[in-house]
Amino acid sequence: MKQILNSVDHEAQGFLATKKIDAAILNREYHKKAMLVHLDKNMGSPLASESFKKLQCAYEVLSDSMKKREYDEQLSEEELRTKSVCQKSNGNSWQVIY
């Protein structure tokens, strides 16, 4: 449950980051994970509630090809911004550019 709550992307939530996700596998994995964090099994747990919400959101994005494409594009843009912030300077040290 903590792994699902602390994750920010679908790969960390146990879904492979692939271009195409088989719908049957996605559905099966979603239901397995949902059973672990479902509110009925974790009465009154705010951690379970938050984990379940994140899991539902990830499933919604991954099961919709348009939403997944948008998510992947945002992730790529974010990675590019992160790479442009750090620039290699003399030797093996890194210099942060602001």
PENOR-V343229 format. One record per backbone hydrogen bond with DSSP energy under -0.5 kcal/mol. CO is the residue of the C=O (numbers start at 1). NH is the residue of the N-H. E is the energy in kcal/mol with one decimal. If there is no record, write none. Layout:
CO:NH:E  CO:NH:E
This chain:
1:5:-2.3  2:6:-2.7  3:7:-0.8  9:13:-1.0  10:15:-2.2  11:14:-1.6  16:18:-1.5  20:22:-0.5  22:26:-2.7  23:27:-2.5  24:28:-2.3  25:29:-2.8  26:30:-2.5  27:31:-2.3  28:32:-2.0  29:33:-2.3  30:34:-2.8  31:35:-1.8  32:36:-0.8  33:37:-1.3  34:38:-1.0  38:41:-0.9  38:42:-1.0  42:45:-2.3  44:46:-0.7  45:49:-2.1  46:50:-2.4  47:51:-2.4  48:52:-2.6  49:53:-2.0  50:54:-2.2  51:55:-2.4  52:56:-2.5  53:57:-2.2  54:58:-2.5  55:59:-2.4  56:60:-2.5  57:61:-2.2  58:62:-2.7  59:63:-2.1  60:64:-0.5  61:64:-0.8  63:65:-0.6  64:68:-2.7  65:69:-2.1  66:70:-2.2  67:71:-2.5  68:72:-2.8  69:73:-2.3  70:74:-2.4  71:75:-2.4  72:76:-2.3  73:77:-2.4  74:78:-2.3  75:79:-2.3  76:80:-2.2  77:81:-2.2  78:82:-2.1  79:83:-2.2  80:84:-2.0  81:85:-1.1  82:86:-1.2  85:97:-2.8  87:95:-2.0  90:93:-1.3  93:89:-1.6  95:87:-2.1  96:98:-0.5
